[in-house]
């Protein structure tokens, strides 16, 4: 049965173990995971360009980005490679992209992870052997449980960030004698603990920035027209990218540049994809900017307060003194940033019809 016939025979039927829809072009890793799950179960068909909001409907897929090249990248992530047929098809006067996957006689994996289909959804067959169960400070256990809930029905960008934040919690839980020998509310006096606390905090903030870069990438794939602007691009930068996906990744990272310099307002102003969500208010921007300044102080000044830092925290700290955060304060920031990310993620999924996992 050719690809067109396969699509015509199932289009707009409910999703099941052999059928999945995506409204827009998802990242290549997401496509690879879906292909993997079909190959490891009973085969199946992935159709791009079908919206599920307000009921199934044929919306069509933008041709601004080539789904074929994204599929090639997805296939490269598979080991071994199953039998696949893919290409554009016509349905109700609109163009869709379909990927047909045959059941594989051997187990297929994506970056050493094995996915299958169950109850019409993708499922990880080989999750980590041991799920993190905090044994120390009770608050860590509570935050970890909340993060686990937030991993459901989310973008790939948010899922990766949540897993990173959980790894930070795991380290905090296992290194009590270094990070909070007296109490989570008291600064550690252990030299190695001070350094480690700065590293963990900086990593937390770095991954907040990474999330914003990744979600911009997902938005660009979903709505290619949002990438269009009057901003100048060097020909050299374009030629250094192997394909459009690599260029989008490069461009998203360029956009994050202002944020890395502590200019949250500049980042929001230049990225209407985030600004138009009306989630990151001026108050939130000011708070994020302070968090970024602490990260900068930890990463570049070993926590020693300088003049730039005092501009954001006047009359609170003294020049040349050491800035410290208790574990409770660091956990507060994890909760705060996670809440912002959750709001952004929900809004982008709704506004741009992003793929969820």
Backbone torsions as a table, in degrees:
resi	resn	phi	psi	omega
1	UNK	NA	125.9	-178.7
2	UNK	-74.2	169.3	-173.4
3	UNK	-62.0	-43.3	180.0
4	UNK	-59.8	-44.1	-179.8
5	UNK	-65.6	-41.0	178.2
6	UNK	-58.6	-46.2	-178.6
7	UNK	-65.5	-46.2	-178.5
8	UNK	-60.9	-30.0	-176.6
9	UNK	-79.4	-17.4	-176.2
10	UNK	-125.0	-7.9	-172.3
11	UNK	-54.6	132.7	179.8
12	UNK	71.5	5.9	169.7
13	UNK	-74.6	153.0	-178.9
14	UNK	-59.2	148.4	176.6
15	UNK	-62.0	146.2	178.1
16	UNK	-151.0	-164.4	-176.7
17	UNK	-67.8	-15.0	179.9
18	UNK	-119.8	12.3	-177.6
19	UNK	-146.9	129.4	175.7
20	UNK	-142.4	142.8	178.4
21	UNK	-112.4	150.4	168.2
22	UNK	-134.9	134.4	-178.1
23	UNK	-73.1	-33.4	-176.0
24	UNK	-129.7	176.6	178.6
25	UNK	-78.1	113.6	179.9
26	UNK	-85.1	169.8	175.9
27	UNK	-58.8	155.3	-176.8
28	UNK	-59.9	-33.6	-179.9
29	UNK	-64.5	-38.7	178.1
30	UNK	-65.0	-42.7	177.7
31	UNK	-61.0	-42.4	-179.9
32	UNK	-61.3	-39.6	-179.7
33	UNK	-65.0	-40.9	178.9
34	UNK	-66.5	-45.5	177.9
35	UNK	-58.4	-45.3	179.7
36	UNK	-58.0	-44.9	-177.9
37	UNK	-64.6	-39.1	177.2
38	UNK	-65.3	-46.8	-177.3
39	UNK	-60.7	-34.3	-177.3
40	UNK	-87.0	-1.9	-179.4
41	UNK	-117.4	-100.1	-178.1
42	UNK	-128.0	24.7	-175.2
43	UNK	77.5	175.9	179.3
44	UNK	170.7	-177.2	-174.7
45	UNK	-132.5	124.5	174.6
46	UNK	-105.2	124.4	-178.9
47	UNK	-117.5	121.9	179.0
48	UNK	-100.3	130.9	179.6
49	UNK	115.3	12.7	178.5
50	UNK	-113.0	119.2	-178.8
51	UNK	-86.5	143.7	179.2
52	UNK	-110.5	-2.5	-179.3
53	UNK	-77.1	122.3	-178.8
54	UNK	72.2	25.2	-178.2
55	UNK	101.9	153.2	-177.6
56	UNK	-66.1	133.7	176.3
57	UNK	-154.0	149.2	179.0
58	UNK	-79.4	109.7	-177.8
59	UNK	-98.6	-25.6	-175.6
60	UNK	89.5	158.6	-177.8
61	UNK	-119.3	131.3	178.7
62	UNK	-61.5	139.9	178.2
63	UNK	-98.1	6.9	-179.5
64	UNK	-60.4	-34.1	174.7
65	UNK	-114.8	144.2	-174.8
66	UNK	-86.6	113.3	179.3
67	UNK	-65.1	-27.3	-179.6
68	UNK	-62.0	-46.1	-179.0
69	UNK	-66.8	-35.0	176.9
70	UNK	-65.5	-37.9	178.5
71	UNK	-66.9	-38.6	176.3
72	UNK	-59.1	-43.8	179.0
73	UNK	-64.1	-37.9	178.9
74	UNK	-63.9	-44.6	-179.7
75	UNK	-62.1	-36.2	179.2
76	UNK	-63.3	-21.7	-179.8
77	UNK	-83.7	-8.5	-174.8
78	UNK	-92.4	139.1	176.4
79	UNK	-138.9	119.9	-15.7
80	UNK	-72.3	178.6	-177.2
81	UNK	-90.8	121.0	179.5
82	UNK	-76.1	174.3	177.2
83	UNK	-77.9	123.3	-174.2
84	UNK	-135.3	141.4	172.1
85	UNK	-125.0	136.9	-176.9
86	UNK	-152.6	157.8	179.0
87	UNK	160.8	175.6	178.3
88	UNK	-81.0	144.7	176.2
89	UNK	-135.9	163.1	178.6
90	UNK	-105.5	138.8	177.3
91	UNK	-151.8	121.9	179.7
92	UNK	54.1	38.0	177.4
93	UNK	77.4	8.4	-179.1
94	UNK	-124.5	154.5	-177.1
95	UNK	-94.5	129.7	175.6
96	UNK	-118.7	167.2	174.2
97	UNK	-124.1	129.6	-176.0
98	UNK	-123.3	145.2	177.0
99	UNK	-128.4	114.2	-179.6
100	UNK	-101.2	128.7	-175.1
101	UNK	-121.1	130.1	177.2
102	UNK	-87.2	150.6	175.3
103	UNK	-62.1	134.1	-177.3
104	UNK	-93.3	138.3	177.6
105	UNK	-72.6	-16.7	177.6
106	UNK	-125.6	157.8	-176.6
107	UNK	-69.3	132.6	-179.3
108	UNK	-105.7	143.5	180.0
109	UNK	-132.2	159.5	173.9
110	UNK	-121.8	109.4	-178.5
111	UNK	51.4	47.7	177.4
112	UNK	69.4	10.9	176.1
113	UNK	-109.7	137.3	-176.2
114	UNK	-109.3	124.8	-179.4
115	UNK	-114.5	147.0	176.4
116	UNK	-134.9	176.1	176.6
117	UNK	-106.1	135.5	176.0
118	UNK	-149.6	125.7	-179.6
119	UNK	54.8	38.0	175.8
120	UNK	77.9	8.5	-178.6
121	UNK	-128.6	158.4	176.3
122	UNK	-74.9	138.4	-179.3
123	UNK	-140.2	136.4	177.6
124	UNK	-77.4	121.9	-175.9
125	UNK	-81.9	-31.3	-176.5
126	UNK	-119.1	66.9	178.4
127	UNK	-65.8	166.7	178.7
128	UNK	-50.7	137.2	-175.6
129	UNK	-58.4	-32.7	-177.4
130	UNK	-128.2	115.1	177.8
131	UNK	-76.8	136.0	-177.2
132	UNK	-60.0	120.3	176.5
133	UNK	-123.8	98.4	-178.6
134	UNK	-55.3	141.4	-177.5
135	UNK	-118.7	-7.7	-176.9
136	UNK	-102.0	-111.2	-176.8
137	UNK	-61.6	124.9	-175.4
138	UNK	-61.7	-30.6	-178.4
139	UNK	-65.2	-33.1	178.0
140	UNK	-62.7	-42.0	178.7
141	UNK	-62.2	-41.5	-179.8
142	UNK	-65.4	-44.8	180.0
143	UNK	-65.4	-42.1	179.6
144	UNK	-60.7	-40.5	179.1
145	UNK	-64.2	-40.2	178.1
146	UNK	-65.3	-39.9	178.7
147	UNK	-64.2	-38.2	179.7
148	UNK	-61.4	-39.2	178.1
149	UNK	-64.6	-37.8	-177.5
150	UNK	-71.3	-8.3	179.6
151	UNK	-81.1	-6.4	-179.5
152	UNK	-89.1	140.4	176.9
153	UNK	50.1	58.7	-176.9
154	UNK	-133.2	168.4	175.1
155	UNK	-74.3	162.2	176.5
156	UNK	-62.7	-33.7	179.9
157	UNK	-62.0	-46.9	-179.2
158	UNK	-70.3	-37.9	-180.0
159	UNK	-58.9	-45.0	179.8
160	UNK	-63.7	-40.6	-179.9
161	UNK	-65.9	-42.9	179.9
162	UNK	-60.6	-41.9	178.9
163	UNK	-63.0	-36.5	177.9
164	UNK	-66.7	-43.3	179.5
165	UNK	-63.6	-35.1	176.6
166	UNK	-66.8	-34.5	177.2
167	UNK	-67.4	-33.9	175.9
168	UNK	-65.6	-43.7	178.0
169	UNK	-59.8	-39.4	179.7
170	UNK	-62.1	-41.9	178.8
171	UNK	-66.3	-42.9	178.8
172	UNK	-60.8	-41.3	-178.7
173	UNK	-64.9	-34.6	-174.4
174	UNK	-91.7	-6.8	-175.7
175	UNK	-122.6	43.3	-178.1
176	UNK	-56.5	-44.1	-175.2
177	UNK	-64.4	-23.2	177.1
178	UNK	-92.1	-42.9	-170.0
179	UNK	-90.5	-34.5	178.9
180	UNK	-151.7	65.3	-177.6
181	UNK	-61.5	-31.3	179.6
182	UNK	-92.2	-55.1	-176.8
183	UNK	-164.5	150.0	176.9
184	UNK	-61.8	-18.4	-178.3
185	UNK	-91.7	-3.7	-175.3
186	UNK	-114.6	136.7	176.8
187	UNK	-59.1	140.9	174.1
188	UNK	-73.3	146.3	176.4
189	UNK	-104.4	-2.3	179.4
190	UNK	-77.9	125.4	-175.7
191	UNK	-56.1	-48.7	-179.8
192	UNK	-62.9	-33.9	178.8
193	UNK	-66.0	-38.8	177.8
194	UNK	-62.1	-46.1	179.3
195	UNK	-62.0	-45.2	-178.4
196	UNK	-64.3	-39.9	178.6
197	UNK	-61.6	-41.4	178.2
198	UNK	-64.3	-40.6	180.0
199	UNK	-65.1	-44.3	-179.0
200	UNK	-64.9	-42.3	178.6
201	UNK	-63.7	-45.6	179.7
202	UNK	-61.0	-41.2	179.0
203	UNK	-63.5	-39.2	178.7
204	UNK	-61.1	-46.0	-178.7
205	UNK	-70.4	-40.3	177.3
206	UNK	-56.1	-41.4	-178.0
207	UNK	-75.7	-22.6	170.0
208	UNK	-63.2	-44.6	176.9
209	UNK	-64.1	-41.2	178.9
210	UNK	-60.6	-39.4	177.4
211	UNK	-58.8	-46.7	-178.4
212	UNK	-62.1	-39.0	176.6
213	UNK	-65.0	-44.2	-178.7
214	UNK	-66.4	-39.2	-178.3
215	UNK	-71.6	-31.9	173.3
216	UNK	-61.9	-41.0	178.3
217	UNK	-60.4	-44.3	179.9
218	UNK	-65.4	-37.5	178.1
219	UNK	-65.8	-42.9	179.2
220	UNK	-59.5	-39.1	178.7
221	UNK	-68.4	-40.2	-177.4
222	UNK	-71.7	-40.9	-177.9
223	UNK	-130.3	83.4	-176.1
224	UNK	-55.1	-29.9	-177.3
225	UNK	-64.8	-21.6	179.3
226	UNK	-71.0	-14.0	179.0
227	UNK	-79.7	-20.0	-175.6
228	UNK	-73.3	132.9	178.5
229	UNK	-159.6	174.5	177.9
230	UNK	-89.6	2.0	-177.2
231	UNK	-68.4	137.6	-177.3
232	UNK	-76.0	142.4	177.3
233	UNK	-126.0	134.7	177.5
234	UNK	-70.6	136.1	176.7
235	UNK	-58.0	-38.2	179.7
236	UNK	-58.9	-41.2	-179.9
237	UNK	-64.4	-39.1	179.4
238	UNK	-67.2	-45.3	-177.2
239	UNK	-68.4	-24.3	179.0
240	UNK	-75.2	-10.0	178.9
241	UNK	-96.6	134.6	-176.4
242	UNK	-69.5	-34.2	-178.4
243	UNK	-156.8	-177.3	-175.7
244	UNK	-64.6	-35.3	179.4
245	UNK	-63.1	-42.6	179.7
246	UNK	-66.6	-36.7	178.4
247	UNK	-66.7	-41.1	179.5
248	UNK	-62.1	-41.5	177.6
249	UNK	-61.1	-45.4	177.9
250	UNK	-59.5	-45.5	-176.0
251	UNK	-67.0	-39.5	177.6
252	UNK	-62.0	-39.9	178.7
253	UNK	-68.2	-34.5	175.8
254	UNK	-63.1	-40.1	-179.6
255	UNK	-62.6	-31.2	-176.7
256	UNK	-77.4	-8.7	-176.3
257	UNK	-55.0	-44.0	-179.5
258	UNK	-63.4	-36.1	179.7
259	UNK	-65.8	-39.2	-179.9
260	UNK	-65.1	-23.7	177.8
261	UNK	-90.8	6.2	177.8
262	UNK	87.8	5.9	-178.9
263	UNK	-95.9	79.3	-179.0
264	UNK	-65.3	-43.3	-178.9
265	UNK	-62.8	-37.7	177.4
266	UNK	-64.8	-40.2	179.1
267	UNK	-63.6	-47.0	-179.0
268	UNK	-63.3	-43.1	-178.1
269	UNK	-62.1	-35.6	-176.8
270	UNK	-87.0	-9.1	-177.8
271	UNK	-124.0	83.9	-177.7
272	UNK	-64.1	-19.1	176.6
273	UNK	-59.8	-36.3	177.2
274	UNK	-87.5	-42.0	-178.1
275	UNK	-58.5	-44.4	-175.5
276	UNK	-69.0	-10.2	177.4
277	UNK	-73.7	-20.2	-179.3
278	UNK	56.9	38.1	178.6
279	UNK	-104.2	-44.2	-176.2
280	UNK	-88.6	88.0	-178.8
281	UNK	-70.3	171.5	178.3
282	UNK	-60.5	-39.2	178.6
283	UNK	-62.5	-43.8	179.1
284	UNK	-66.1	-41.2	178.2
285	UNK	-58.6	-42.3	179.1
286	UNK	-63.5	-39.7	-179.5
287	UNK	-69.2	-41.2	178.3
288	UNK	-63.1	-39.3	-179.6
289	UNK	-61.3	-38.6	177.4
290	UNK	-65.7	-40.8	178.3
291	UNK	-62.6	-40.5	178.5
292	UNK	-64.8	-35.8	179.1
293	UNK	-67.8	-36.4	175.9
294	UNK	-65.2	-42.9	177.7
295	UNK	-59.3	-44.5	-179.7
296	UNK	-61.6	-41.9	179.2
297	UNK	-62.5	-41.2	-179.1
298	UNK	-71.0	-39.6	-174.2
299	UNK	-78.8	-30.3	-172.5
300	UNK	-118.7	-14.3	-177.7
301	UNK	-126.6	11.0	-178.3
302	UNK	53.1	30.0	176.3
303	UNK	83.4	4.8	-179.0
304	UNK	-86.0	120.7	-174.7
305	UNK	-62.6	131.4	178.0
306	UNK	-122.8	-178.9	-176.4
307	UNK	-62.2	-41.2	-179.9
308	UNK	-60.4	-41.9	-179.9
309	UNK	-64.1	-39.5	-178.2
310	UNK	-65.5	-23.4	177.0
311	UNK	-65.5	-28.3	-179.9
312	UNK	-93.1	-21.4	-178.7
313	UNK	-130.6	62.1	-178.4
314	UNK	-66.5	142.3	174.9
315	UNK	63.5	15.0	178.3
316	UNK	-110.9	-42.9	-177.9
317	UNK	-118.7	166.5	-178.7
318	UNK	-116.0	138.0	179.7
319	UNK	-54.5	133.9	176.3
320	UNK	85.4	-5.7	178.2
321	UNK	-86.2	164.9	-179.1
322	UNK	-90.5	126.0	176.9
323	UNK	-88.0	131.1	178.0
324	UNK	-132.8	155.5	174.3
325	UNK	-128.3	137.9	174.3
326	UNK	-75.6	164.3	177.5
327	UNK	-61.4	-37.2	177.2
328	UNK	-60.8	-39.3	178.7
329	UNK	-67.4	-39.5	177.3
330	UNK	-64.9	-41.0	177.7
331	UNK	-64.6	-36.2	175.9
332	UNK	-58.8	-42.3	-179.1
333	UNK	-68.5	-36.2	176.5
334	UNK	-60.9	-45.9	179.6
335	UNK	-62.4	-44.1	-177.3
336	UNK	-63.0	-49.3	-178.8
337	UNK	-67.3	-37.5	178.8
338	UNK	-62.9	-40.2	179.3
339	UNK	-63.6	-41.8	177.8
340	UNK	-62.9	-45.1	-179.7
341	UNK	-62.3	-41.1	179.4
342	UNK	-61.9	-42.2	179.0
343	UNK	-65.4	-43.9	178.6
344	UNK	-61.9	-44.1	-176.9
345	UNK	-62.6	-46.5	179.4
346	UNK	-61.5	-41.9	-178.5
347	UNK	-67.2	-40.1	-179.7
348	UNK	-69.8	-37.9	177.4
349	UNK	-59.4	-43.2	-178.2
350	UNK	-71.8	-45.2	-175.0
351	UNK	-73.9	-39.3	-173.8
352	UNK	-109.4	3.5	177.0
353	UNK	56.7	43.2	-177.0
354	UNK	-68.7	155.0	177.1
355	UNK	-71.6	144.8	177.5
356	UNK	-120.9	157.6	178.5
357	UNK	-120.2	NA	NA
